[in-house]
Amino acid sequence: MSKNNNIGIIGFASIAKKAIIPAIKESQYFNLYAVATQKRNILEIIGNEYKCKVYTNYQDLIDDSFLNFVYIPLPNSLHYEWVKKSLLAKKHVLVEKSLACNLKEVTELNDIAKQNGCALIENFQFKKHSQLTEIIKLIDAKKIGDIRSIRSSFCFPPFADNDNIRLKRNLGGGALLDAGAYPLKLAQQVLGNKIEVSSAKLNYENKEVDIWGGGMISQKDGPLFLQFSFGFDHFYQCNVEIIGTTGKISTQRIFTAPPNYSVEILVETSNDKQIIVLLEENHFVSMLNYFYLCTENESLRNKEYKENILQALLIEQFLQKAHE
């Protein structure tokens, strides 16, 4: 495989180990070339298990001329620094959500990516699962008539450890950036890009970060809206429900369908109930493949730049409305 297909990982986070590295090995495009981690006690283990180079300094990985792609699963507060350094080195970047902690940072990173011809992709892998494609096809075919409302929830139980990075303000934690970001991204996929936050609520529960919340995204020039909820201390929810004039579409794993999971989409009308079963699919592989295609296609890169900005703008609007 060409050295141009070498990808490096900055930060050995759990999602990198459990999902992305297996997906890299399955992807047709990438070779796992290097991992940079500050966890010195596992350096040898990483090198032996994955047969890759290991760095203790993130900058050393970025400076390696034998890789052109970088995946960054660091805490949110570190995204801006290391995405920027990677883009300045003309590396294509796939970064975990949220891309950065505010609109100003995201705008600057997008500008650098454009100037250097680099892909900058926020890793919402559910966008590339056939589940979402099928739901949009059903909507467009008017299987449930005209859409009247959309509801989505992404919530999970409390974390087992109180030191979880998602609970640390200085690390860019909080339920909005971690969980609420998903339905915000979903709204773009189903409502289009002319949307805005029309209501927002955040609850802190005496913690240093927001723990749960909800709100509504509305079309600026249309009648549709998406109501959503998210949180860190809930009964697990990962769903979307689309109500139309003649029926309803719903599914229970819209954001996190595992690779070995057969998605079921329920389509209900007054006369019929249909369950559409999709084949097992690894959307982490699908996202990696799309990431590579973006590096080869300027129009795809531009599409992602626009999505990055809109996502950051929606988060900013949400925070403003929640604190009014």
C-alpha atoms as a printed R data frame, in Angstrom:
    type eleno elety resid chain resno       x      y      z
1   ATOM     1    CA   MET     A     1   0.000  0.000  0.000
2   ATOM     2    CA   SER     A     2   1.230  3.484 -0.868
3   ATOM     3    CA   LYS     A     3   2.634  5.638  1.897
4   ATOM     4    CA   ASN     A     4  -0.062  8.153  0.895
5   ATOM     5    CA   ASN     A     5  -2.592  5.838  2.529
6   ATOM     6    CA   ASN     A     6  -0.902  5.921  5.918
7   ATOM     7    CA   ILE     A     7  -3.060  7.235  8.754
8   ATOM     8    CA   GLY     A     8  -1.973  8.226 12.243
9   ATOM     9    CA   ILE     A     9  -4.021  8.477 15.427
10  ATOM    10    CA   ILE     A    10  -3.460 11.286 17.935
11  ATOM    11    CA   GLY     A    11  -4.651 10.023 21.315
12  ATOM    12    CA   PHE     A    12  -5.347  6.395 22.159
13  ATOM    13    CA   ALA     A    13  -8.959  6.918 23.256
14  ATOM    14    CA   SER     A    14 -11.366  4.035 23.812
15  ATOM    15    CA   ILE     A    15 -13.236  4.770 20.581
16  ATOM    16    CA   ALA     A    16  -9.968  4.499 18.674
17  ATOM    17    CA   LYS     A    17  -9.232  1.096 20.165
18  ATOM    18    CA   LYS     A    18 -12.762 -0.337 20.025
19  ATOM    19    CA   ALA     A    19 -14.078  1.103 16.761
20  ATOM    20    CA   ILE     A    20 -11.686  3.067 14.571
21  ATOM    21    CA   ILE     A    21  -8.616  0.803 14.521
22  ATOM    22    CA   PRO     A    22 -10.711 -2.272 13.598
23  ATOM    23    CA   ALA     A    23 -12.415 -0.129 10.939
24  ATOM    24    CA   ILE     A    24  -9.061  1.032  9.554
25  ATOM    25    CA   LYS     A    25  -8.011 -2.594  9.179
26  ATOM    26    CA   GLU     A    26 -11.275 -3.344  7.367
27  ATOM    27    CA   SER     A    27 -11.234 -0.226  5.177
28  ATOM    28    CA   GLN     A    28 -10.019 -0.587  1.607
29  ATOM    29    CA   TYR     A    29  -8.156  2.715  1.739
30  ATOM    30    CA   PHE     A    30  -6.047  3.022  4.887
31  ATOM    31    CA   ASN     A    31  -3.010  1.555  6.585
32  ATOM    32    CA   LEU     A    32  -2.568  2.150 10.331
33  ATOM    33    CA   TYR     A    33   0.864  3.709 10.356
34  ATOM    34    CA   ALA     A    34   1.284  5.350 13.771
35  ATOM    35    CA   VAL     A    35  -0.339  6.087 17.121
36  ATOM    36    CA   ALA     A    36   0.641  8.979 19.392
37  ATOM    37    CA   THR     A    37  -0.224  8.665 23.070
38  ATOM    38    CA   GLN     A    38   0.931 10.118 26.359
39  ATOM    39    CA   LYS     A    39   0.129  6.841 28.099
40  ATOM    40    CA   ARG     A    40   3.730  5.679 28.312
41  ATOM    41    CA   ASN     A    41   2.830  2.457 30.124
42  ATOM    42    CA   ILE     A    42   1.142  1.039 27.011
43  ATOM    43    CA   LEU     A    43   3.548  2.157 24.286
44  ATOM    44    CA   GLU     A    44   5.098 -1.251 23.766
45  ATOM    45    CA   ILE     A    45   1.696 -2.963 23.887
46  ATOM    46    CA   ILE     A    46   0.351 -0.679 21.148
47  ATOM    47    CA   GLY     A    47   3.369 -1.175 18.925
48  ATOM    48    CA   ASN     A    48   3.326 -4.948 19.286
49  ATOM    49    CA   GLU     A    49  -0.429 -5.381 18.900
50  ATOM    50    CA   TYR     A    50  -0.942 -3.107 15.904
51  ATOM    51    CA   LYS     A    51   2.500 -3.375 14.275
52  ATOM    52    CA   CYS     A    52   2.693  0.380 13.924
53  ATOM    53    CA   LYS     A    53   4.960  3.218 14.966
54  ATOM    54    CA   VAL     A    54   4.308  4.740 18.383
55  ATOM    55    CA   TYR     A    55   4.979  8.330 19.422
56  ATOM    56    CA   THR     A    56   4.855  9.924 22.855
57  ATOM    57    CA   ASN     A    57   4.673 13.402 21.319
58  ATOM    58    CA   TYR     A    58   1.683 14.382 19.174
59  ATOM    59    CA   GLN     A    59   3.737 16.837 17.121
60  ATOM    60    CA   ASP     A    60   6.215 14.110 16.147
61  ATOM    61    CA   LEU     A    61   3.387 12.162 14.548
62  ATOM    62    CA   ILE     A    62   2.169 15.240 12.665
63  ATOM    63    CA   ASP     A    63   5.699 15.919 11.425
64  ATOM    64    CA   ASP     A    64   6.080 12.388 10.041
65  ATOM    65    CA   SER     A    65   6.257 12.795  6.256
66  ATOM    66    CA   PHE     A    66   5.133  9.199  5.698
67  ATOM    67    CA   LEU     A    67   1.514  9.861  6.603
68  ATOM    68    CA   ASN     A    68  -1.075 12.136  5.040
69  ATOM    69    CA   PHE     A    69  -4.130 11.374  7.201
70  ATOM    70    CA   VAL     A    70  -4.806 11.995 10.888
71  ATOM    71    CA   TYR     A    71  -7.605 10.804 13.151
72  ATOM    72    CA   ILE     A    72  -8.071 12.781 16.393
73  ATOM    73    CA   PRO     A    73 -10.173 11.376 19.300
74  ATOM    74    CA   LEU     A    74  -8.793 13.717 21.997
75  ATOM    75    CA   PRO     A    75 -10.991 15.550 24.535
76  ATOM    76    CA   ASN     A    76 -12.980 18.374 22.910
77  ATOM    77    CA   SER     A    77 -10.842 21.127 24.430
78  ATOM    78    CA   LEU     A    78  -7.742 19.761 22.656
79  ATOM    79    CA   HIS     A    79  -9.318 19.456 19.208
80  ATOM    80    CA   TYR     A    80  -8.644 23.021 18.102
81  ATOM    81    CA   GLU     A    81  -4.905 22.909 18.856
82  ATOM    82    CA   TRP     A    82  -4.175 19.551 17.260
83  ATOM    83    CA   VAL     A    83  -6.550 19.844 14.321
84  ATOM    84    CA   LYS     A    84  -4.950 23.195 13.507
85  ATOM    85    CA   LYS     A    85  -1.408 21.827 13.717
86  ATOM    86    CA   SER     A    86  -2.384 18.862 11.542
87  ATOM    87    CA   LEU     A    87  -3.994 21.067  8.895
88  ATOM    88    CA   LEU     A    88  -1.024 23.440  8.838
89  ATOM    89    CA   ALA     A    89   1.113 20.372  8.112
90  ATOM    90    CA   LYS     A    90  -1.313 19.637  5.235
91  ATOM    91    CA   LYS     A    91  -2.714 16.470  6.769
92  ATOM    92    CA   HIS     A    92  -6.313 15.485  6.095
93  ATOM    93    CA   VAL     A    93  -8.200 15.304  9.402
94  ATOM    94    CA   LEU     A    94 -11.010 13.138 10.726
95  ATOM    95    CA   VAL     A    95 -11.869 14.396 14.225
96  ATOM    96    CA   GLU     A    96 -14.307 13.196 16.838
97  ATOM    97    CA   LYS     A    97 -17.290 15.344 17.608
98  ATOM    98    CA   SER     A    98 -17.521 18.060 18.581
99  ATOM    99    CA   LEU     A    99 -14.978 19.482 16.128
100 ATOM   100    CA   ALA     A   100 -14.081 22.349 18.448
101 ATOM   101    CA   CYS     A   101 -15.603 24.172 21.415
102 ATOM   102    CA   ASN     A   102 -16.965 27.256 19.668
103 ATOM   103    CA   LEU     A   103 -17.879 28.736 16.290
104 ATOM   104    CA   LYS     A   104 -14.803 30.970 16.098
105 ATOM   105    CA   GLU     A   105 -12.466 27.982 16.383
106 ATOM   106    CA   VAL     A   106 -14.418 25.921 13.846
107 ATOM   107    CA   THR     A   107 -14.437 28.813 11.355
108 ATOM   108    CA   GLU     A   108 -10.670 29.238 11.628
109 ATOM   109    CA   LEU     A   109 -10.041 25.510 11.197
110 ATOM   110    CA   ASN     A   110 -12.269 25.406  8.132
111 ATOM   111    CA   ASP     A   111 -10.402 28.343  6.603
112 ATOM   112    CA   ILE     A   112  -7.056 26.599  7.117
113 ATOM   113    CA   ALA     A   113  -8.414 23.372  5.659
114 ATOM   114    CA   LYS     A   114  -9.655 25.204  2.544
115 ATOM   115    CA   GLN     A   115  -6.383 27.061  2.074
116 ATOM   116    CA   ASN     A   116  -4.400 23.824  2.241
117 ATOM   117    CA   GLY     A   117  -6.819 21.671  0.253
118 ATOM   118    CA   CYS     A   118  -7.378 19.369  3.229
119 ATOM   119    CA   ALA     A   119 -10.441 17.388  4.180
120 ATOM   120    CA   LEU     A   120 -11.806 18.258  7.626
121 ATOM   121    CA   ILE     A   121 -14.495 15.802  8.677
122 ATOM   122    CA   GLU     A   122 -16.399 15.679 11.959
123 ATOM   123    CA   ASN     A   123 -16.894 11.991 12.746
124 ATOM   124    CA   PHE     A   124 -20.675 11.618 12.855
125 ATOM   125    CA   GLN     A   125 -20.494  8.119 11.421
126 ATOM   126    CA   PHE     A   126 -24.290  7.614 11.506
127 ATOM   127    CA   LYS     A   127 -24.471  9.902  8.438
128 ATOM   128    CA   LYS     A   128 -22.914  7.111  6.381
129 ATOM   129    CA   HIS     A   129 -25.076  4.248  7.642
130 ATOM   130    CA   SER     A   130 -27.645  2.956  5.152
131 ATOM   131    CA   GLN     A   131 -30.240  3.390  7.921
132 ATOM   132    CA   LEU     A   132 -30.282  7.156  7.421
133 ATOM   133    CA   THR     A   133 -30.226  6.768  3.638
134 ATOM   134    CA   GLU     A   134 -33.259  4.460  3.801
135 ATOM   135    CA   ILE     A   135 -35.191  6.818  6.101
136 ATOM   136    CA   ILE     A   136 -34.600  9.758  3.760
137 ATOM   137    CA   LYS     A   137 -35.717  7.632  0.798
138 ATOM   138    CA   LEU     A   138 -38.933  6.762  2.643
139 ATOM   139    CA   ILE     A   139 -39.567 10.435  3.398
140 ATOM   140    CA   ASP     A   140 -38.915 11.488 -0.197
141 ATOM   141    CA   ALA     A   141 -41.223  8.733 -1.482
142 ATOM   142    CA   LYS     A   142 -43.954 10.071  0.853
143 ATOM   143    CA   LYS     A   143 -44.458  6.669  2.457
144 ATOM   144    CA   ILE     A   144 -46.027  8.493  5.405
145 ATOM   145    CA   GLY     A   145 -47.431 11.446  3.497
146 ATOM   146    CA   ASP     A   146 -46.241 14.952  4.273
147 ATOM   147    CA   ILE     A   147 -43.973 15.322  7.303
148 ATOM   148    CA   ARG     A   148 -45.499 17.068 10.307
149 ATOM   149    CA   SER     A   149 -42.946 16.592 13.108
150 ATOM   150    CA   ILE     A   150 -39.679 14.853 13.978
151 ATOM   151    CA   ARG     A   151 -38.502 13.784 17.429
152 ATOM   152    CA   SER     A   152 -35.114 12.393 18.422
153 ATOM   153    CA   SER     A   153 -33.397 11.470 21.686
154 ATOM   154    CA   PHE     A   154 -29.824 10.515 22.492
155 ATOM   155    CA   CYS     A   155 -29.454  9.754 26.193
156 ATOM   156    CA   PHE     A   156 -27.490  7.299 28.294
157 ATOM   157    CA   PRO     A   157 -27.041  6.310 31.963
158 ATOM   158    CA   PRO     A   158 -24.534  7.990 34.318
159 ATOM   159    CA   PHE     A   159 -20.871  7.216 33.752
160 ATOM   160    CA   ALA     A   160 -19.286  4.646 36.049
161 ATOM   161    CA   ASP     A   161 -16.326  6.927 36.806
162 ATOM   162    CA   ASN     A   162 -16.634 10.440 38.216
163 ATOM   163    CA   ASP     A   163 -13.373 11.383 36.476
164 ATOM   164    CA   ASN     A   164 -14.854 10.860 33.022
165 ATOM   165    CA   ILE     A   165 -13.611 13.554 30.628
166 ATOM   166    CA   ARG     A   166 -17.214 14.303 29.617
167 ATOM   167    CA   LEU     A   167 -17.781 15.693 33.121
168 ATOM   168    CA   LYS     A   168 -14.789 18.073 33.006
169 ATOM   169    CA   ARG     A   169 -15.420 21.657 31.955
170 ATOM   170    CA   ASN     A   170 -11.757 22.331 31.159
171 ATOM   171    CA   LEU     A   171 -11.760 19.385 28.748
172 ATOM   172    CA   GLY     A   172 -14.782 20.586 26.805
173 ATOM   173    CA   GLY     A   173 -17.201 18.229 28.500
174 ATOM   174    CA   GLY     A   174 -20.950 18.439 28.833
175 ATOM   175    CA   ALA     A   175 -23.960 16.674 27.389
176 ATOM   176    CA   LEU     A   176 -24.547 19.197 24.599
177 ATOM   177    CA   LEU     A   177 -21.164 18.779 22.911
178 ATOM   178    CA   ASP     A   178 -21.136 15.028 23.497
179 ATOM   179    CA   ALA     A   179 -24.730 13.826 23.044
180 ATOM   180    CA   GLY     A   180 -26.830 16.802 21.963
181 ATOM   181    CA   ALA     A   181 -24.540 17.296 18.975
182 ATOM   182    CA   TYR     A   182 -25.992 14.151 17.377
183 ATOM   183    CA   PRO     A   183 -29.627 15.275 16.947
184 ATOM   184    CA   LEU     A   184 -28.322 18.685 15.865
185 ATOM   185    CA   LYS     A   185 -26.418 16.937 13.083
186 ATOM   186    CA   LEU     A   186 -29.451 14.777 12.294
187 ATOM   187    CA   ALA     A   187 -31.544 17.919 11.833
188 ATOM   188    CA   GLN     A   188 -29.239 19.011  9.020
189 ATOM   189    CA   GLN     A   189 -29.698 15.686  7.253
190 ATOM   190    CA   VAL     A   190 -33.515 15.685  7.341
191 ATOM   191    CA   LEU     A   191 -34.480 19.381  7.439
192 ATOM   192    CA   GLY     A   192 -31.799 20.855  5.191
193 ATOM   193    CA   ASN     A   193 -29.281 23.584  5.939
194 ATOM   194    CA   LYS     A   194 -31.675 26.538  6.336
195 ATOM   195    CA   ILE     A   195 -32.397 25.829  9.981
196 ATOM   196    CA   GLU     A   196 -32.001 27.481 13.374
197 ATOM   197    CA   VAL     A   197 -32.429 26.747 17.076
198 ATOM   198    CA   SER     A   198 -35.864 27.972 18.122
199 ATOM   199    CA   SER     A   199 -35.793 26.780 21.760
200 ATOM   200    CA   ALA     A   200 -33.218 25.343 24.143
201 ATOM   201    CA   LYS     A   201 -32.895 24.156 27.728
202 ATOM   202    CA   LEU     A   202 -29.812 22.988 29.662
203 ATOM   203    CA   ASN     A   203 -29.640 21.514 33.175
204 ATOM   204    CA   TYR     A   204 -26.451 21.300 35.238
205 ATOM   205    CA   GLU     A   205 -27.591 19.395 38.355
206 ATOM   206    CA   ASN     A   206 -24.925 21.202 40.413
207 ATOM   207    CA   LYS     A   207 -22.173 19.866 38.143
208 ATOM   208    CA   GLU     A   208 -19.515 21.919 36.335
209 ATOM   209    CA   VAL     A   209 -20.933 20.908 32.946
210 ATOM   210    CA   ASP     A   210 -24.431 20.525 31.514
211 ATOM   211    CA   ILE     A   211 -25.869 17.071 32.256
212 ATOM   212    CA   TRP     A   212 -29.078 17.065 30.249
213 ATOM   213    CA   GLY     A   213 -31.232 19.215 28.041
214 ATOM   214    CA   GLY     A   214 -33.380 19.539 24.981
215 ATOM   215    CA   GLY     A   215 -34.758 21.904 22.417
216 ATOM   216    CA   MET     A   216 -36.157 22.408 18.960
217 ATOM   217    CA   ILE     A   217 -34.621 23.053 15.537
218 ATOM   218    CA   SER     A   218 -36.871 24.771 12.990
219 ATOM   219    CA   GLN     A   219 -36.655 25.477  9.275
220 ATOM   220    CA   LYS     A   220 -36.161 29.172  8.518
221 ATOM   221    CA   ASP     A   221 -38.266 29.094  5.372
222 ATOM   222    CA   GLY     A   222 -40.456 26.058  5.983
223 ATOM   223    CA   PRO     A   223 -42.906 24.553  8.471
224 ATOM   224    CA   LEU     A   224 -40.878 21.603  9.735
225 ATOM   225    CA   PHE     A   225 -39.110 21.188 13.064
226 ATOM   226    CA   LEU     A   226 -37.168 18.610 15.049
227 ATOM   227    CA   GLN     A   227 -37.665 18.285 18.808
228 ATOM   228    CA   PHE     A   228 -34.827 16.610 20.658
229 ATOM   229    CA   SER     A   229 -33.548 15.609 24.086
230 ATOM   230    CA   PHE     A   230 -30.157 14.441 25.325
231 ATOM   231    CA   GLY     A   231 -28.397 13.646 28.567
232 ATOM   232    CA   PHE     A   232 -25.924 11.768 30.722
233 ATOM   233    CA   ASP     A   233 -28.291 10.490 33.423
234 ATOM   234    CA   HIS     A   234 -31.140  8.896 31.488
235 ATOM   235    CA   PHE     A   235 -32.599  5.602 30.475
236 ATOM   236    CA   TYR     A   236 -30.758  4.767 27.252
237 ATOM   237    CA   GLN     A   237 -32.355  6.312 24.176
238 ATOM   238    CA   CYS     A   238 -31.016  6.518 20.615
239 ATOM   239    CA   ASN     A   239 -34.026  7.068 18.428
240 ATOM   240    CA   VAL     A   240 -35.797  9.083 15.804
241 ATOM   241    CA   GLU     A   241 -39.544  9.270 15.133
242 ATOM   242    CA   ILE     A   242 -40.905 10.973 12.036
243 ATOM   243    CA   ILE     A   243 -44.643 11.640 11.992
244 ATOM   244    CA   GLY     A   244 -46.442 12.349  8.740
245 ATOM   245    CA   THR     A   245 -49.986 12.958  7.601
246 ATOM   246    CA   THR     A   246 -50.572  9.260  6.882
247 ATOM   247    CA   GLY     A   247 -48.047  7.376  9.010
248 ATOM   248    CA   LYS     A   248 -44.901  7.230 11.099
249 ATOM   249    CA   ILE     A   249 -41.273  6.107 10.617
250 ATOM   250    CA   SER     A   250 -39.205  5.148 13.668
251 ATOM   251    CA   THR     A   251 -35.984  3.383 14.586
252 ATOM   252    CA   GLN     A   252 -34.186  2.739 17.877
253 ATOM   253    CA   ARG     A   253 -30.460  2.892 17.015
254 ATOM   254    CA   ILE     A   254 -30.202  5.882 14.699
255 ATOM   255    CA   PHE     A   255 -26.822  7.106 16.016
256 ATOM   256    CA   THR     A   256 -24.986  4.044 17.321
257 ATOM   257    CA   ALA     A   257 -25.929  0.919 15.397
258 ATOM   258    CA   PRO     A   258 -23.137 -1.621 16.166
259 ATOM   259    CA   PRO     A   259 -21.346 -3.394 13.281
260 ATOM   260    CA   ASN     A   260 -23.093 -6.707 14.070
261 ATOM   261    CA   TYR     A   261 -26.560 -5.173 14.421
262 ATOM   262    CA   SER     A   262 -29.386 -5.595 11.917
263 ATOM   263    CA   VAL     A   263 -31.215 -2.274 11.922
264 ATOM   264    CA   GLU     A   264 -35.011 -2.370 11.964
265 ATOM   265    CA   ILE     A   265 -36.960  0.594 10.613
266 ATOM   266    CA   LEU     A   266 -40.637  0.562 11.542
267 ATOM   267    CA   VAL     A   267 -43.060  2.124  9.040
268 ATOM   268    CA   GLU     A   268 -46.614  2.446 10.357
269 ATOM   269    CA   THR     A   269 -49.777  3.652  8.630
270 ATOM   270    CA   SER     A   270 -53.450  3.298  9.478
271 ATOM   271    CA   ASN     A   271 -53.657  0.312  7.124
272 ATOM   272    CA   ASP     A   272 -50.273 -1.355  7.493
273 ATOM   273    CA   LYS     A   273 -47.200 -1.957  9.621
274 ATOM   274    CA   GLN     A   274 -43.900 -2.794  7.917
275 ATOM   275    CA   ILE     A   275 -40.510 -3.577  9.430
276 ATOM   276    CA   ILE     A   276 -37.597 -2.898  7.089
277 ATOM   277    CA   VAL     A   277 -34.565 -4.937  8.163
278 ATOM   278    CA   LEU     A   278 -31.171 -3.783  6.929
279 ATOM   279    CA   LEU     A   279 -28.083 -5.953  6.681
280 ATOM   280    CA   GLU     A   280 -25.383 -5.643  9.324
281 ATOM   281    CA   GLU     A   281 -23.081 -2.746  8.525
282 ATOM   282    CA   ASN     A   282 -20.044 -1.066 10.057
283 ATOM   283    CA   HIS     A   283 -20.663  2.654  9.722
284 ATOM   284    CA   PHE     A   284 -17.171  3.394 11.050
285 ATOM   285    CA   VAL     A   285 -15.781  1.751  7.916
286 ATOM   286    CA   SER     A   286 -18.281  3.662  5.783
287 ATOM   287    CA   MET     A   287 -17.173  6.939  7.353
288 ATOM   288    CA   LEU     A   288 -13.485  6.156  6.824
289 ATOM   289    CA   ASN     A   289 -14.153  5.358  3.175
290 ATOM   290    CA   TYR     A   290 -16.065  8.629  2.821
291 ATOM   291    CA   PHE     A   291 -13.216 10.493  4.538
292 ATOM   292    CA   TYR     A   292 -10.840  9.199  1.898
293 ATOM   293    CA   LEU     A   293 -13.203 10.137 -0.934
294 ATOM   294    CA   CYS     A   294 -13.395 13.676  0.454
295 ATOM   295    CA   THR     A   295  -9.628 14.000  0.163
296 ATOM   296    CA   GLU     A   296  -9.987 13.273 -3.565
297 ATOM   297    CA   ASN     A   297 -13.080 15.396 -4.221
298 ATOM   298    CA   GLU     A   298 -13.207 19.161 -3.706
299 ATOM   299    CA   SER     A   299 -17.005 19.379 -3.859
300 ATOM   300    CA   LEU     A   300 -17.321 16.832 -1.041
301 ATOM   301    CA   ARG     A   301 -14.781 18.765  1.021
302 ATOM   302    CA   ASN     A   302 -16.731 21.987  0.495
303 ATOM   303    CA   LYS     A   303 -19.940 20.252  1.540
304 ATOM   304    CA   GLU     A   304 -18.310 19.162  4.790
305 ATOM   305    CA   TYR     A   305 -16.905 22.639  5.458
306 ATOM   306    CA   LYS     A   306 -20.443 24.038  5.268
307 ATOM   307    CA   GLU     A   307 -21.762 21.332  7.583
308 ATOM   308    CA   ASN     A   308 -18.966 22.022 10.066
309 ATOM   309    CA   ILE     A   309 -19.879 25.709 10.228
310 ATOM   310    CA   LEU     A   310 -23.616 25.082 10.499
311 ATOM   311    CA   GLN     A   311 -23.093 22.529 13.275
312 ATOM   312    CA   ALA     A   312 -20.979 24.974 15.292
313 ATOM   313    CA   LEU     A   313 -23.505 27.761 14.636
314 ATOM   314    CA   LEU     A   314 -26.384 25.614 15.916
315 ATOM   315    CA   ILE     A   315 -24.429 24.786 19.071
316 ATOM   316    CA   GLU     A   316 -23.726 28.486 19.616
317 ATOM   317    CA   GLN     A   317 -27.398 29.359 19.076
318 ATOM   318    CA   PHE     A   318 -28.428 26.608 21.477
319 ATOM   319    CA   LEU     A   319 -26.154 27.919 24.223
320 ATOM   320    CA   GLN     A   320 -27.400 31.468 23.713
321 ATOM   321    CA   LYS     A   321 -31.060 30.432 23.916
322 ATOM   322    CA   ALA     A   322 -30.458 28.154 26.907
323 ATOM   323    CA   HIS     A   323 -28.856 30.990 28.882
324 ATOM   324    CA   GLU     A   324 -31.365 33.714 28.019
